[in-house]
Amino acid sequence: MKKFSKVSLLVSDLSSAAILRAYLIAKALNQLGYEVEIMGFLFGNNFYLNLPSEFNVYNLPGKDFPEFFGEIQKFLPKISGDIIYAIKPQIASFGVGLLKKIFTRKPLILDIDDWELSWHGGDNWHYHPTPKELVRDLLKPQGALKNPHHTLYVKWMEGLVSHADAVTVHTKFLQQRFGGTFVPNGKDISLFDPTQYDPESSRDRYGLSEYRILMFPGAPRPYKGLEDVLIALDKLDQPDLRLVIVGGSPYDDYDKQLQQKWGRWIIKLPKYPADIMPDLVAAAHIVVVPQRDTPETRAQFPLKLTDGMAMAKPVLSTRVGDIPQILGDTGYLVEPGCPEQIAEQIQVIFQNLDSANQKAIKARERCVEHYSIEAMASTLKSVIAQL
């Protein structure tokens, strides 16, 4: 008999990308036979991800302090799992989980999938307000400290990581910083199965048949290095090459800035449901993940890597963070911020496309072994066994 049968996954903001990691963990826990409920606050207008009906999702509106205390009070009695699993060291997930643990003595796991402080200067960030600034941040209608996601609260939550009964992380960088068990992001390899798709048909479906496609299946941000790919395309100046960006940026107008400067090379496709993504990736000749070297990227596991690996596509990426270990010898690596090297590798891949596709088959095999939902489930089983 299992000691535990139900897991409550707490997500700090269901309208943010945090729900992606929660969904993958939920899938892995489901495979182990656990009932899973996904719970959280909705700080935006819409869910970031439309979750399949296999999961119960409970949400309350995200509010600023002090109203947020009332939402937490409503939320706590709804958490019914035998295990509490908080996604991110945020007040709205880990903070709520700690309260539930105190009241019920239920075991609490914390998942850390990003170094939240790195967005604000990392260890160099400090909050030293004057008395006047503190009053303003606490009491003004738009006071900064009214926001439950304020950096000060993240710093406090990171200081409480040791109070979790177990910690899971998805990169070696985070493991070195916070300890815990390494649980890299898994891919649904039955959904992302290249034998189920015909690349030519996929390219025709999305109007890409005329081109050799470099695909970036995600939201553009400056640290993701797309400018380096576009500079490389300028250098190559081959009219049938295109960079396909799927989804665009929900954060700002950065993708529009790219379009204004390099529009001749860019094809922008809208955001598609998760179950359509394999068909889109099938249309690519190369999947590009050109991360730049920043504190943020060193802590990340780009899901686009396993999109390409699972679909047996040549993956062109950079030597940043865990990326070399994730790809092993099954991808193409360049130094970060080097358009010249990117241009050279694009040439190498297209000049030897058959051997590149053979290497990509090895990438899928590596993904199945190390970066599948099944691999996640195996590691999580041992984490839960130790609770």
N, C-alpha and C positions, 0 to 999 in steps of 0.2 A: 504493500500500500504506500502511496505517496504521502509524505508528511504535509505537503502543500498541494492544493488543487487549482487555486485561482490567483492571478496576478493583476494588480492594479497598476497600469502604466500612467504616470503623471507627466503631462506635457506642459511646459511653461507658457506656451502660446501656440494654440492650434492653428493660428493664421500665419505661422512662420514655418521655415524649413525644418524646425525641430521635430515636426511630426513625421518626417521621412525616416529618421533614425528610429523613432518609436514604432513605426510601421514594420520595419525590418526585424526589430527585436520581437514584436508581437507575432510575426510570422514564424520566427524560430521557436518561440515558446509554444505556439500552437502545435508545431510538429512534435514537441515533447509531450503533448497531451494536456497542457494547461489551458484552462479557460482564461481569456484575457479581456479586460476592459480597458479602453483608452479614455483617459479623463484629462480635462484641462480647461484653461480659460481662453476665451476668444477675444483677443485685443484688437484684431482687425475686423473687417466686415464679413470676410469669407474664410472658410477652411482653406489652408494652403494645398491640401491634398484631399481629393474625394476618396475616402476610405471604402473598401469593399464592405458589403453588408455582413461579412463573416465576423466583424468586430463590433461590439457595443461601444458607442462613443457617447460620453456624457460631457457636456460643456456648460459653463457659466460665463456671463459676460466679464471680460477683463476691465477693471476700473482702476482709477488712481486711488492712492491713499487719501483720506482715511476710509473711503467707501469700500476699498478692497478688503479690509478686515471683515466686513460683513459678508462678502462673497466667500471668503475662506471659511467663515463660520458655517455657511450653508453647504460648502463643499466637503468638509471633513466627514460628516456622517455618511456620505455617499460612497466613500472609499471602502469597498467590501472585500478586497483581495486578501488572501493569506500572506502574500508578499507585496510590499510596496516597492515600485521600481520607478525612481524619479529620473527624468531626462533633463540633463543640464543642472549645474549648480546655481539655480535661480530661486528666488523666494517663492515664485508661483508653482514650482515643482518640488525641489529639494527642501525648501523651507516648509511647505505644506506636509511633505513626507516626514520630516523630523517631528512636527507636531503630532501627526498621527502615530508615529512610533512611540512618542512619550505617553500618549493617552492609552495606547492599546498593546504596547510591547511587540507589535508585529515587526518582523525583520524588514530592513530598508536597504535596497540596492540603489546606488547612484551611478548613472551613466554619464560620462564626460566625453562628448564628441567634438569638442572645440575648446580652444583656450580663450574664453570670453574676454579676459582682461587684455589680450594681445591687441584687440581693436582700439584700446585706449592708452597704449604705451606700456602695457605689461607691468612688470614689477616697479617701473618708475612712476606709475600712476598713484597719486595721493590726493586725498580730499582734505584740504586745510582751509576752511572758510573763515572769514571774519564773522563775529557775532551777527552783524547786519546781514551778511550773505546767507548765514545759516537760517535766520528767521525768514528771509525771502524764499529760500529753497524749500522750507517746510510749510510756509503759510500762504504764500501768494497763490492765486488761482492756477497759474502755470508753473508753480515751483518745481524745480528739478527733482527734488527728493520725494515728490508725490508719485513719481513713476516707479512702479515695482521692479522695473528692469534697470534702474539706475546702476551705474558702475560701482558705487559704494556698496550696494547690496550684493552684487556679484562677488566683490572682494570679501565681504563677510561670509558669504556662502562657501567660497573656496577655503576659508579658514576653518570651516566646520566639516570638511570632507571626511576626517577621521571618525566622525560620529556615525557614518554609514556602516552597516554590517558587511557590505562588500562594495567594491567599486569596479566598474567595467569601463574600458577606454578603447578607442578604435585606432590609435596610432602609437608607435613606440615613443614619440616625443611626449605625448600625454602620459604614457606609462612611467617614463622617467620623472615626470613632474609630480604626478599624483599617486603613483603606485597602481595597484589594482591588476585586473586580468585583461589581457589583450583580446578584444572581441572585434575584429575588423568587420566593416560593412559587408553583408552578404548579398548576393544577387539571386533572384529567382531564376535559376538556370533552365527550368522547364518552360518559363515564359520567354526568356532570352535564349532561344534555341535557333541557331542559324539554319538548321535543316528545314525549319518551318517557313522560311521566307526566300523569295527569289529577288536578288538585288536589282536586276533590271526592271522587274515589275514594280518594285518599291520606288525606284528612281522615276519611273514613268508616272506613278501615282502622285508624286509630289512635284512634278514638273522639273525634274533634275536630269533628264536623259541626255541632254546636250553636253553635260559637264563632267569633269573629274572632281569628285566631291571630297573636301576636307570638312568634317562635321564637328561642331562643338554643341553637344546636346545639353545646354544649360544656360544660366543667366550670366551675361557678361559683367565683369567687375574689373577695374584696372589691374588688380594683382593676378588676375587669371591669364594675363599675357597675350590676349588676342591681338593687341597692337603689333606684337612681335611677328605673329603669323601674317598679318596684313602687310607689314613691311617686307617680309619674305616674298609674298606674292608680287609686290611691286618690283622686287629685284628679279624674280623669275620672268615676270611679264609674259605669261603664257595665257592666251585669252580663254582657254577652256577650263581653267582652274577656278573654283569657287569655294568660299568659306560659307558653310550653311550654319546659321545660328538658330537653334530651336528654343522658342519660348520667350526670349528677350528678357530684359531686366525689370523685375517688379519693384526695384529699389529707387531708381532714378532714371535719367535720360541718357545714361552712358552709351547704350546701344545706338541711340540716335546720333551721338557725337561720332561714333565709329562710322555710321552710315554716311554722314556728311563728308568725312575725309576719305573713306575708302569704299564708297558705295559700289564702285564698279566690280569689286570682288565679293560682295556680300549678298547672300540670299537669306532673308529672314523668314522663318516659318513660325506660326503661332504656337502657343503651348498646347500640348496634346495630353489626353489621359495616359496614366502610367502603362496601361495595357497596349497602347498604340506605339510606345517608344521603341520596342524591338523592330517594328516595321520601318520606322524612321531610320534607326541606326543601320539597318540592312542596306539602306540606300547609299551609305558612305563608302568611299574607297579607303579613306584614312580617318580615324578619330583622333582629334588633336586635343591635348590637355597641357597647354604651355605655361604652367604655373610659374610665376616669378618667385624669387626667394625673399620672403618677408616673414616676420614672426607669425602672422596669421596662417600663411600657407604651410609652414613647417609643421603645424599642428593638425593639418587637415588630411582626410582621406577622400580624394575627389571621386564621387560616384561615377563620373564619366569614364574613369579608367575601366571599371568593371562592366560598364555598358559596352565598351569596345571589345574587351577581352571575351566576355560571354558570347558576343555575336561574331567572334573569330575575325575581327577587323584589325589591320595593322594600327597600332597605337603609337603616336608620336608625342612624347612628353619630355619633361625636364628633370634634372637631378636635384629635386627639392624634397625635403622631408622623407616620408616613407615610400615615395614613388619608385625609386630604384628597386627596393625590396618587393614591392607589390608586383611589379612587372617581371622581375628576375631578368632572364635573357630572352624574354618573349616579345619585347617591344623595342622602340627606337628612342634613345635618350640623347638630349642635347643639354648644354649648359643653360641655365635660366637667363632670359633677357638677351638672347643671341639670335637675331633674325637671320644672320648669315648661315649659322648651323642649321636652323630650321629649313631654310631654302635648300641647303645641300641634302638634308635627309629626305625632303619631299622628292627631290630628283632621284635619289637612290631608290626610294620605295617604288616610284612609278617605272623606273628603268628595270626593276627586278620584281615586278608585281607578283609573279607566280611564287617566288621564294618568300616574299613578304606575306603572302596569304598562307603559305605553309607555316611560317613562324606564328601567324595569328591563330592557327589551329592549336598550336602549343599553348598560346595564351589562354584559349578557352579551357584547355585541360587543366592549366594552372588555376584558373578561376573556379572550376568545379571542385578542385581539391582543397583550395585554401579560402576562397571568397564566395562561397555559396551560402544560402540560407541553412543548408544542412550542416556546413562547417560551423556556422554561428551556433546552431542548436547544440552541437556536440560540446562546445566550450561552455555555453550557458548551463548545460546539465551539470557540469562539474562545479560551477559557481554556486548553483542552488543547493547542491549536495553538501556544501560546506557551511550552509547557513545554520 
